[in-house]
Amino acid sequence: MSEFKQPDEKEFEQVKQLVEDFWLDNENMKSEQFRVLTDNEKVIAFGRLKKHSDAIELCTLGVVSDLRGKGYGRAMVKNLLNKASRDIYVVTVIPNFFAKLGFIFAEIYPDSLQKKVELCTTHYHVGEPYQVMKWEKK
């Protein structure tokens, strides 16, 4: 099992395929935004911090299906939050997962996150409502 790291070119190709398979936000993806966890040269977990003009968003988070529920997603979020220089927002349909990691529901949030909610609602309709949550940098 590898340490969390920025993906190399081959790993980033795997991330792009997983993002497509999992139907996640693929807008303006750059490898330097991502952290990955690999096992035997296969990406098993990934996530990114996406900088907007008015906020930083944790997004495009995934764990390969057969390894879910083993703590890799939680570890990935913690790793990304450790890199954070300021508060982080997330648009999610799994608020309970993020609440356990210190995120709170955001009643007021930056315009970029409103645009993300609109994008998700129109392009990534999954049946559950999208929620905006915020993690405050201490």
C-alpha positions as CSV (number, residue, x, y, z in Angstrom):
1,M,0.0,0.0,0.0
2,S,1.4,3.4,-0.9
3,E,1.3,6.7,0.9
4,F,-1.0,9.4,-0.2
5,K,0.6,11.3,-3.1
6,Q,0.0,13.3,-6.2
7,P,-0.7,10.8,-9.0
8,D,1.8,10.2,-11.8
9,E,0.7,10.2,-15.4
10,K,-0.3,6.5,-15.4
11,E,-2.2,6.9,-12.1
12,F,-4.0,10.0,-13.3
13,E,-5.3,8.0,-16.3
14,Q,-6.7,5.5,-13.8
15,V,-8.3,8.3,-11.8
16,K,-9.9,9.7,-14.9
17,Q,-11.4,6.3,-15.7
18,L,-12.7,5.9,-12.1
19,V,-14.2,9.4,-12.2
20,E,-16.1,8.5,-15.3
21,D,-17.1,5.1,-13.9
22,F,-18.3,6.6,-10.6
23,W,-20.0,9.5,-12.4
24,L,-18.1,12.2,-10.5
25,D,-17.2,15.8,-11.2
26,N,-14.7,15.8,-14.0
27,E,-14.6,19.5,-14.7
28,N,-11.1,21.0,-15.3
29,M,-9.3,18.0,-13.7
30,K,-5.5,18.5,-13.2
31,S,-3.3,15.9,-11.6
32,E,-1.8,18.4,-9.2
33,Q,-5.3,18.8,-7.6
34,F,-5.4,15.2,-6.7
35,R,-4.1,12.8,-4.0
36,V,-4.2,9.1,-4.6
37,L,-3.7,5.9,-2.6
38,T,-2.4,3.0,-4.6
39,D,-1.9,-0.8,-4.1
40,N,0.2,-2.8,-6.5
41,E,0.2,0.2,-9.0
42,K,-3.6,0.4,-9.0
43,V,-5.4,3.5,-7.7
44,I,-7.7,2.4,-4.8
45,A,-8.7,5.8,-3.5
46,F,-8.6,9.4,-4.8
47,G,-9.8,12.9,-4.0
48,R,-9.0,16.5,-5.0
49,L,-9.0,20.0,-3.7
50,K,-10.4,22.3,-6.4
51,K,-9.6,26.0,-6.1
52,H,-12.3,28.5,-7.1
53,S,-11.9,32.2,-7.1
54,D,-14.0,32.4,-3.9
55,A,-13.5,29.0,-2.2
56,I,-11.7,25.7,-2.0
57,E,-13.8,22.6,-2.7
58,L,-13.1,19.0,-1.7
59,C,-14.6,17.0,-4.6
60,T,-14.2,14.1,-6.9
61,L,-13.7,11.7,-4.0
62,G,-13.8,8.0,-4.6
63,V,-12.8,4.5,-3.4
64,V,-12.9,1.5,-5.6
65,S,-16.1,-0.5,-5.0
66,D,-14.7,-3.6,-3.4
67,L,-12.7,-1.6,-0.8
68,R,-15.4,0.7,0.4
69,G,-16.2,0.7,4.1
70,K,-12.6,0.1,5.1
71,G,-11.7,3.7,6.0
72,Y,-9.9,4.7,2.8
73,G,-12.4,7.5,2.0
74,R,-12.1,8.9,5.6
75,A,-8.3,8.7,5.4
76,M,-8.3,10.5,2.0
77,V,-10.5,13.3,3.3
78,K,-8.2,13.7,6.4
79,N,-5.2,13.8,4.1
80,L,-6.7,16.5,1.9
81,L,-7.9,18.6,4.9
82,N,-4.3,18.5,6.3
83,K,-3.2,20.3,3.1
84,A,-5.9,22.9,3.5
85,S,-4.8,26.5,3.9
86,R,-8.4,27.8,4.6
87,D,-11.9,26.6,5.1
88,I,-13.1,23.8,2.7
89,Y,-16.5,23.2,1.2
90,V,-18.1,20.1,-0.2
91,V,-21.2,19.4,-2.2
92,T,-22.4,16.0,-1.3
93,V,-25.3,13.5,-1.2
94,I,-23.6,11.7,1.8
95,P,-23.7,14.3,4.5
96,N,-23.4,11.8,7.3
97,F,-20.0,10.7,6.1
98,F,-18.7,14.3,6.0
99,A,-20.4,15.2,9.3
100,K,-18.3,12.5,11.1
101,L,-15.2,14.3,9.7
102,G,-16.1,17.7,11.1
103,F,-18.1,19.2,8.3
104,I,-21.2,21.2,9.1
105,F,-24.1,22.2,6.9
106,A,-23.6,25.6,5.3
107,E,-26.6,27.8,5.0
108,I,-24.6,30.5,3.2
109,Y,-21.8,29.7,0.8
110,P,-19.8,31.2,-2.0
111,D,-21.2,31.6,-5.5
112,S,-18.9,28.9,-6.9
113,L,-20.6,26.3,-4.7
114,Q,-24.1,27.5,-5.8
115,K,-22.9,26.9,-9.4
116,K,-21.6,23.4,-8.4
117,V,-25.0,22.5,-6.8
118,E,-26.7,23.6,-10.1
119,L,-24.2,21.6,-12.1
120,C,-24.7,18.5,-10.0
121,T,-28.5,18.8,-9.9
122,T,-28.6,19.0,-13.7
123,H,-25.8,16.7,-14.8
124,Y,-25.3,14.3,-11.9
125,H,-28.9,13.7,-10.7
126,V,-28.7,10.8,-8.3
127,G,-32.0,10.8,-6.5
128,E,-30.7,12.3,-3.2
129,P,-30.6,16.0,-2.6
130,Y,-27.2,17.8,-2.8
131,Q,-26.0,19.5,0.4
132,V,-23.3,22.1,0.8
133,M,-21.1,21.5,3.9
134,K,-18.1,23.4,5.3
135,W,-15.1,22.4,7.2
136,E,-13.5,25.2,9.2
137,K,-9.7,25.5,9.3
138,K,-8.7,25.8,12.9
